[in-house]
Amino acid sequence: MKAVKFFSFILLGFFLLFPLISQAEVKMDAPSGGVFPKLPKTADDPILENSRVYPFWGPVCQRYTYSVVYRDKEGRAPEYVRMYFNGEWLDIAKENPEDNDYKRGVKYIYKYVPTSIDSNFYFFEASNGKGKARDGIIDSPDNGPVLFTSPLDQNEIAVLDRESGEFLWRFPTGKEWVSEVVISGNSEYLAAKTSNHIYLFKLLSGDLVWQFEAAQSGEIGGDVAGGVDISRDGRRIAATMGNTVFAFSPESNKPIWEKDTGDNSYAVSISGDGKYIGVATAGSEEIENSNLLMLFQAEDGKLLWQYHSSGNFHGVDLSGDGGRIAAATGCPDRRAYIFGRESKEPLIRTEMLTRDSPVDEAVISADGRFAAFGSESDQGGVHFFDINSKSNTALWQFPTPEKRSVRALSMTPSGQYIGAATFGGDAYIFSRDSREPQDHFFARERLGAMDISDDGAFLLAGGSNKNIYLWQKGNADPLWTRKANEYLNSLDISADSKYAAFGTGGSVYFFESDDFNLPEKQVCSEIIEPPAEPSGTMGKENGDFSGEADLSGCGNNICNPDSGENSQTCPKDCKGNDDEAVNQNQSLDRRAFPLLLFILPTGILIALAVVAIILWKKGIWLKLWLKIRSFFIKK
């Protein structure tokens, strides 16, 4: 009888405490950029969307506006809308105090003038009294604006003689950031992609073969910068700009073909033989046609397959014949992938390689056998794979000092040597046979651009102090250093090791602190007012709708989500056409999930209690206790 009472007490305690445990929120004591517990979901949650900061990047002493849109399907006013900002909660106000249309959506803002280049972590939270919602956070808060010590308005593309370090030519791009530069395998051409242009140059002379300009100029800046690549023989050029991938030949700036990628891209790669093109796109976890790795035929632009991930695809690299593809993803996926050309099903899909940061870099050998990946932030490192092993675990891993981010990674065509550079100023040459670096170099700046020569003898790196370094294997001192006009964003050494090319910009330096130029508070003699944020037009940031809804087309029987139309804002065009049915299904799932969490452990506990009571009644507990007691007495 005592046993029955004992287990009844346990059950009663469980019933009383479980609802508190399942519904409690962990206290918000995480660091500014740390991991935060997710809110419990309910059917009555409001909606927070379109969180952003405008401008997204720039100098200190400029006014920046953080904003988010609060919406409630029942039109309920919020009990609060607040912003978590660098460890503190701030109440924020409506942009228009007279706007009370919560069903359509009301914009809330907070204005801020930074006085140092410190990182600023933020996200938004709102409650309607029955449920809560957040935006601007996956596991950890968003970071922005990205602040620079330079205005980044003197960008350039340049080529140097590798042996002497002398400049052969320099081409100014002004305010346009240079996303990528790449030299053809025969050292005939240099292809480059800037914010709004794609260029093809003669490598040695710097003569401009052609340039291609975007039909509509995009916003300068950002880390989702697109890219360019060129085949070994220079006969095929692949480039991404915005949500479009292009294929060119050296003969004309008119694309051979162009295809919509569904969202902006981080990277593009072309196989050495020029037959296949891989594209890595950004987007949203919930949208199947974003966060894609896409494989195209280079000849005609035929899409062979696409693979959707929960995180942005940050990097992609194709083997010489396009038979193997290496790719890397950001939050919340944070994995390394290897694909075969024949199928979108991964040959290798690793476990998450970081706790809360992207796997940023992916490189693969020409024969497709070896691949390496670079990870970021609190778990920065290099991860090396032998693809023939078919293992989801790296052959070896090298954690960088203080786990600093690896955002520059390169591999020799043979896969024998790997070059890596970190935001802690360290640069390395590895052999594929060991995780211990064969060579270690150091510079007092964040190294965001790097390339290793095809024979593994030289490593070229550059960083945020605008310096370019050439190191030789076996020598810790640079052979030479040169100065660029702005931050180094991309570097490439020609296949014959005779030439080096670079492009400048800020894309690779987003969301990383600068330990070599510690932030100092400035006294703002004047506050810079940025251009007005576009109103009535739409922009995309990380795949999400942002800005004011433009409902001028409402009533034309075409639902246009890119202008902010949905079943709430434009029911005439979007009835049943957006996520309302999905939300209803999600609401059912959300109601069922807590119930399942309650029933499952309760059932297990009851079953254990019943078993314990039966054992007690049969005297088995007593027999077991006597055996244990006698065992220890003998000892």
N, C-alpha and C positions, 0 to 999 in steps of 0.2 A: 504493500500500500504506500510505503514511503517512496518507492521508486516511481509510482504513478504520480504522486504529488510533485516529486522533483521534476519529472519531465513535463508535467502540466505547467509548472512555473516557468520552465524554459520556453515553452510554446507561447505563454502569455507575454513574456518579455519580448519575444521575437515579433509578435503581432503589434505590440505597442511601439517598438523601436524601428521596425522596417520602413513604415511610411516616412518617418523622419529622415532615415538614412537615404532613401531613394529620392527624396525631393529636396534635400538640403543642398545649398550652393556652397562650394568651397570659398573661403574668404579670399578677397582679392588682394593677396599679399605677394603675388608674383612680381618679378622685376619688370621694368618698363617693356622690355622686349621678350619677356618670358612666355611660357606656355600657360594658357588659361583654361580652366574647365569649361566644358560646353554647357549651355543652358538646357534644362529639360524642355522638350517640345510639348505643346498642347494645341488643341483645336482652336483656341481663342487667341493665339499669338498674333500680334500686329506684324507688319512687314516693314523692315528697314532696307533700303536699297540705294544704289548709286552713290555710295560713300566715295569721297575723293578729296584731294587738296588741289587748289588752283592758285598759281601755277604749280606744276608738279616738281619743277626743279628751278634753281636760280641762285642768286647771291643772298647774303645776309642783308639786313636792313631793308628788305622788301616786304610788302604786305601780302600774306598768303591767307586764303580762305578755305577752311574745312567745311564740307557740307554733306548732308545726307537727306534722303527723302523718307518721311514717315507716312505709312499708309495703313489703313485698317478696313477690312472688307465690310464691316458693319458701320463704318463711319465714326467709330468711337474716338474721342479726343485722347491724347496721351496723358497719363499721370505725370510722366517726365520723359524728356529726351535729353540725354547727356552724352558727353564725350570723355573717354578715358584718355588722358594726355600726359605722357611721361610720368606715370605713377599716381596721378591725381584724377579725381572725377570733377568735371566741369559741367555746369548747366549751360545749355546752348539755346539760342532764341530762333524764332521764325525769321526767315528772310523778309517775308511780308506779314506784318502783324495782323493784317485783315484777312488773311487766307485761313479759312476753317474747313476747307473741303478735304477732310481726312480720307474719304473714300477714294478720291482721285489721287491724293498725295500732297503733302505739305513739306516744303524744303526748310531745313534748319541749318544755321551756319554759325561758325566761330572764326573770328579774324585774329591773326597772330603775326607779329614781326620778330623773327629770330635775330639774335645779336651774336651768335657764334655758329660754327658749322657742326655743332653737336647733332646727333641723330634725334629725331622726334617720332615717338611711337604713339599710335592712336587707334582707337576704334570707337564705335557708337553703340549705345544701348538705349532701348525705349521700353516702356511698359504702358499697357492700356488698362491696368488694374486687374486683368485676368490672365494675361500672359506677357512674356517678354520676348524681345528680338534683339539681335546684334547684326552689325555690318562692319566691314573693314577688318575682319579677323578670320583666320582659318583655325590655327592652333595658337598663334601668337599675333600680336597687333601689326597693322600696317605701319610702314615707315615712310615719312614724307613731311615736308618736301625734301628732296635730295639737294643738299647745299654744297656749293663749290667755291673754292678760293679764287678761281679764274672765271671770267665771263664766258669762256669757251667760244670765242667769236673769231679766232685766228687759226682755224683748223687747216690741215694740209694733207696732201698725199705726196710722198717723196720716195726716191730710190737712191741708195748709196752703194759704193763699191765695197764689197764685204771685207776685202783685205786691208784697204787703207782707211775705210770709214768716210771717204770723201763723198759729198753729195754729187750725184749725176744730174738730178733735176728735182724741182719742187713745184707742186701745183696747189695753189691756195683754193680752199673751199669755203672760207669765211665762217659764217655761223653754222653751216651744215656740218654735222658730225659725220666722220667717216666710220661706217659700221665695220667694214672689212676690206682688206686688200689681199690679192692672191696672184701669184705668178704662175704662168703656164709651165708645164713640165719641160718644154723645149726652150724656155727662157726667151720666148718671142714677145709675149704679151703680159701686161699687168691689167687685171680687172679690179674695179673698185666700186663700192656702193656707199653713197652718202644719204643724208636724210631724204632728199628728193631727186637724186640722180644716180644713174648707173654709167660708169665710164669704162672705156677700153683704150689703153695706151700701148704704144710701142715701148717695150721695157727699157731699152738702152737709150733711146733718144728722148723719150717723154712725149713724142708726138701723139696728139689725140686722134685716135682712129675714128671714134664716134662717141656720142653721149646720148643718153636716153633720159628724158625728164618726165616725172610723174604727171599724169593728166591733171591732177589736183594736188597742190602742195599740202603736205601733211605737217603736223606739229613737230617742230625740231626738239629732239631730246627724248629720253625714255630708254628703258633697258630692253624693250622688245623691238630691236632695231633692224631685223631682217639681215640679209647677207648676200654674198656672191661667191661663186666658185667657177672654176674653169677646168676643162679636160686637159690631159697631158699634152695633146697636140695643139691645144688652143682653138680647136674647131667648134667647140660648143661651150657656151657660157650660160650658167643658170643663176638667177637672181630672184630675191623676194623683196617686195616693197608693199607695205600695208598688207592687205589680204589677197595679194596676187603673186603668183609665181610666173616668171618669164623664162623663155629660152631664146638665146640669140646665137648668131654666127658672127665671125669677124667682119663679114661683108656689109652688114647693115645694122642700123640702130632700130630697125623695125622688128619687133619680136616675131620669131618663127611661130610661136604660139604663146598664149597666156591663159592661166586657169585660176579660178577663184579658190582660195584655200579655206574660206569660211571665217577666218580670223587672222589677226596679225601674226607674223612668224618671228621666232627667235633666230633660226638658222636654216641654211640650205647647204646641200652637198651634192656633188656630181661624181659619178664613178670615173675612175681614171680613163676608161675607154670611151667616156662620153655618152654612154647608152642609157643611164638611169639617173634620176634626180630624186633626192630625198628632201622633205621639208618638215621642219619642226614648228608647230604652231602653239600659240597661247589660247586662252579662252576660259571656259567655265566648267566645273566638275559636272554640273547638271545637264549641260548641252552636249548631246552626242556628236554634233558636227563641229566641235572645237576641242582644244587640247589634243591635237591630232599629230600622229606621225604618218606622213603620206609618201607613197612611192609612185613615181611617174616614169613612163617611157620618155626618154629625151627627144626621140625622133618626132613624135606626134602629140605628146602631152597626154596620152592615155593614162588614166589613173588605174594602177594595178591593184592597189589596196590602201586602206587607211585604218589606223588603230587608235582608239580613244583611250585616254588615261584620265584619272581623277586630277592629275596635276599637269601644268604646262610642260610641254616638251622643250627643254632648254638647249639641247645639243643633238646633232645628228652627224654621222660620218659613214660614208660608203666605202667598201673595199674596191680594189682596182676594177673588178668586173661587175660590181654591184650585187654580187652573190650573198654578201653579208652586210648587215646594217647595224651600227651601234647607236644607241640613243639614251638620253638621260632626262629625268623628269624632276620637276619642282614639287612644292607642297600642294596637297597633302600626300602625294604618292612617294616621291623621294627614292626612286629606284634606278638601277641600271638595266638596260634591255639589250638583247641581241636578237635580230630577226634574220630570217632567210628571205631571199627575193621572192620565193614561190608562195609564201603565206604570211598573213598578218598575225598568225599565232606565234608568240615569242618562242624562240629556241631557249633563251635564258631570260628569266624575270627574277631579279634578286629580291631578297628581303629589303626593307627600308634601310638605306645606308646611313641616314642621319636621323637625329631626334626631331629637328624642326627647321631644316634648311635644305635648299635645293641640291640635287646632284647636277652640277652645272655643265660639266665638260664630258665629251665622249669622243674617243679616237679609236681607229681600227687599222690593223696592218693591211698592206696591199693584197695579201693572199687571203684575208678574212679569218685568219686563225687566232690572232691576239687582239685584245681590246683593253683600253684603260679608261678610267673615269675619274673625274675630279669632283670632290664634295666640298661643301662650304661650312663656314662659321664654326659653331661649337664642336663639329666633328669633321673639320677640314682634313683632307687626305687624298691619297692616290690609291686606287683599287685596280689591280691587274688581273685579267682573266685569260686563261687558255680555253678558247671556245670548243676545242676538240674534246675537252674533259666533260662537256655538257653539264657542268656543275653550276648551281646558282650561287656558289660561294667563291669569292675571289681566290686566286692562286696565292696572292699576297696582298697585304694592305700596308700602307705607310701613313701613319698619322703625323701631320705637320706639327712643328713646334707651336704650342699654345692653340693647336687645332685651327690655325688660320686658314682662310678660304683659298682653295685652288680654283682660280678662274682662267688659268692659261695652261693648256696641256697639249702636248704634241708627241708624235710617235714617228720613228723612221719607217720607211716603207716595208722593211724586212720585219719590223716588230721587235728588233733586237734592243733598241734603246728608246727610252721615254724621257721627255723633258717636261718639267713642271715648274711653275712659279706661283708664289703665294702673296697674299696681302700683308704678310709679315716681313716681306723683303727677301725671303729665301728663294733660291732657284736651284734645281737639282737635275742631274742626269742619272737615270737608273738603267741597269741592265734588266732584261726580262727575267733573269735567273735569280734575282735577289731583291728583297725589299729594302736592303741597305743601299743608300745612294752611292754611286761611284764617284760623283763629284757634287760638292755643295758650294754654291756661290751666294753672296749676300750684297744687298744694296739698301740704303736707308730710305726706302720709299715703297709704297704699295706697288707690286708688280702685277699689272693687269693684262699685259700682252707678252707673248713669248713664242719662239719657234726654235726647233732643233734641226740642224742640217741633216740631209738624207743619210750621211755616213756616220752621224752621231758625234762628229768631232767639234762642232760649234753650237753654242746656245746664245740666242739673241733675245734680249728682254728689255722691256720699257715700262715706265710707271707714271704715277700721278705727280711726280716732281719734274716731269717732262724730259727725263733722261733716257737715253738708249745705251745699252751695254752689250758688248760682244765678249763672251767668254770662250776660252778654248779648253777642251778636256785636259785635265791634269794641271791646270793653272787657275788658282783662286782669284787672281787679279785680272780685271778686264783688259783685253787687248786694246780696246779704245772705248771711249764714251762720246756721245754726241747729244746735242740739245735740240728738241723739237719745240714747236710753238705752243702746243697744248698737251694735255694728257695723252699718253700712248694708248690707243684703243685696239690696234691690230698690227701684227708683224708677220713677215714671211721671208724665208731664205729660199733662193732659187735652187732647183734640183742639182745644179752643178756647183753650188756653194759660192758662186762668184758675186752674187748681188743680194741686197737686202732691201725690202720695201716696208714702209710703215704708213699708217693713217691715224689721225688723232680724233678724239672725241671723249665723251663721258659715259657711254653706255655701260661699260663693264664695271664702273665704279659705283653704281647705284647700291644703296642699302648696306654699305660697309664703312665703318669708322676709319679714321686716318690717325694711327698712333704716332706717325712721324711728324705730323703738323697738328699738335694738340690744339683744340679749339680755344680761342681766347675771346672773351667778351669784348665787343666793340661798342663804342658810343656812336649811335646813329645821328649824324648831324642833320640828315634828312632821310625821310622814308620814301623808298621807291614805290610808286604806284604802278602795278602791272596793267597791261591792256585789259579792258573789261572782259570777263568771261563770256563766251558766246552764249546768247540767249535765243531760244526758239530754234536752235540747231542741236544736232546730236553729235556726241563724240563717243568713242569707245575707249575704255581703260580696263585692261585685263579681261576683255571679253564682255564687260558689263555695260548696260545702258547708263549713260551719265549725261548730266545737263538737264535743261528744261524740255518737257514734252512738246513736240510740235504736232498739234492736232488739226492743222489746216486741211489735211487730206481725209479727215474723218467723214464718212458718208459716201466714199467712192467705191464701197464694196470690196476694198482690198485692205486686209489687216497688215499694218506695217510696224512691227515691233521696234525697228531701229529708230523710229520717230517717237516712240513712247506709247504707241497704241496697244491696248489690251482690252479684255472684256470689261474692265472697270472704267477705263478712260474713254473707250470708243466701242460700246456694245453693238452699235449698228454693224461695224465691220468685223468685230472680233468675237462675236458670241460663240462660245464653245471652241474658240480657236487658239486659246493660249493655255495657261497652266491651271485653269480653274478646276478641271476634272482631276488633274494630277494632285492639286492641293487637297481636294476632297478625299482622294485615296490616301494621301499622306496623313490627313487628319484621322482617318480610320486606323491607319497603321500606328499613329502616335497614341491613340487612345488604347489600342490593343497592347502596345509594347510595355507600358508600366504594369498592366494587369498580368502579362506574362512574367515579368520580372518578379512579381509578388507570388504568383501561383507556383512557379517552378521551385524556388528554394523552400517555400512552405511545404510543398508535397514531399520534398526530400527529407526535411526535418521531421515531418510526421511519420514517414516510413522508418527513419532511424529510431524514433521514439517507440514505435510499435515493436520493432525488433528487440530493442533494449528491454522492454517490459516482458516480452516472451522469454528472453534469456534469463531474466531475473526470476520469473516464476518457476522455471525449470531448474533453478539452482546452478546454472552454468557459471554465472558471474562468481559465485562463492567458490566453486571448484577451481576456477582459473586463479582467483586470488590466493587460495591455499597453495597451489602449485608454485606460483611466483614467490610467495613468502618462504616456502621450504627451500627453494632454489638459492635464495640470498642467505638463508640461515646456514646452509651447507658451505657457502662461499666463506 
